[in-house]
């Protein structure tokens, strides 16, 4: 799933990565195999609407890691 490539826009070239870690409340164990599969399927549909690409999705029993590539934008 990991590939490092530049994103080319009309006025810039960027390579911007975010490493996001989310833990469950009180570190409770909630990430089981069926939860992992449904989470990955939801994350696969997000790039269709937004300029966000999930390069890595990793779960443990009480937290989840995302490695996300995106483009800088003005707000």
C-alpha positions, 0 to 999 in steps of 0.5 A, a space after each residue: 500500500 505504501 508508495 511515495 510519489 509527488 502530487 503535481 498540481 497546476 502551481 505546485 508539487 508536494 509530498 505531504 504525509 500525516 501520521 495520525 494515531 487515534 486511541 479508544 476511550 479508556 484504551 478499551 479493546 474494540 478493534 477486532 478483525 471484522 471492525 478492521 475490515 469495515 474500517 479499511 473499506 470505509 477508508 478506501 471510499 474517502 479518496 473519491 471525494 477528497 484529496 486524501 490518500 491512505 497509504 497505511 492503515 494499521 490497528 492494534 486492539 485499542 488504537 489505530 494508525 493512519 499514514 495519509 498523503 494529502 495536498 496543502 490547501 488554503 482555508 
